[in-house]
């Protein structure tokens, strides 16, 4: 399922020239993505203080689902969803 934040995240990464790196990292670290998501869960209280709660939660959900992470990787490469 595509998150409403994907276009924003893609634009952010493209503006900084990091989209292909992020895509490659999503693919190469796929077995570790659930662990990354769990580490991010620990940081959730801070995300609420910094007013980034909803996008932060969306990123946790993306990393928790390997299929979604793969779809986002393809999306970053311009291959659609």
C-alpha positions in Angstrom: 0.0 0.0 0.0 1.4 3.4 -1.0 1.7 5.8 1.8 0.6 9.4 1.3 4.1 10.3 2.3 5.9 8.5 -0.5 5.8 11.4 -3.0 7.2 13.7 -0.3 9.9 11.3 0.7 10.8 10.7 -2.9 11.0 14.4 -3.6 13.2 14.9 -0.5 15.6 12.1 -1.5 15.7 13.2 -5.1 16.5 16.8 -4.2 19.5 15.6 -2.2 20.6 13.0 -4.8 19.9 10.1 -2.4 17.0 8.3 -4.0 19.2 5.6 -5.7 21.2 5.1 -2.5 18.0 4.8 -0.4 16.6 2.3 -2.9 19.7 0.2 -2.8 19.8 0.3 1.0 16.2 -0.9 1.1 17.0 -3.8 -1.1 20.4 -4.8 0.4 19.3 -4.5 4.1 15.9 -6.1 3.6 16.4 -8.8 6.3 17.3 -6.0 8.8 14.4 -3.7 8.1 12.2 -5.1 10.9 15.0 -4.5 13.4 15.4 -0.9 12.1 11.7 -0.4 12.6 11.9 -1.7 16.2 14.7 0.8 16.9 12.6 3.6 15.5 9.7 2.5 17.8 12.0 3.3 20.7 12.4 6.9 19.3 8.6 7.4 18.9 8.3 9.6 22.0 10.8 12.0 20.6 9.0 12.1 17.2 5.9 13.4 18.9 7.8 16.1 20.7 9.4 17.2 17.3 6.0 17.2 15.6 7.0 14.5 13.1 4.8 11.8 14.6 2.6 10.7 11.7 5.3 10.6 9.0 7.6 8.9 11.5 4.9 6.2 12.2 4.5 5.8 8.4 8.2 5.1 8.1 8.1 2.5 10.9 5.2 0.8 9.1 7.1 0.9 5.8 10.2 -0.7 7.3 8.1 -3.3 9.2 6.7 -4.7 5.9 9.3 -6.0 3.6 6.9 -6.0 0.6 6.0 -2.4 1.2 9.7 -1.6 1.4 10.3 -3.3 -1.9 7.5 -1.4 -3.5 8.9 1.9 -2.2 12.3 1.0 -3.5 10.8 0.4 -7.0 8.8 3.7 -6.6 12.1 5.6 -5.8 13.6 4.1 -9.0 10.6 5.5 -11.0 9.1 2.1 -11.7 5.7 2.9 -10.3 4.0 1.3 -7.4 
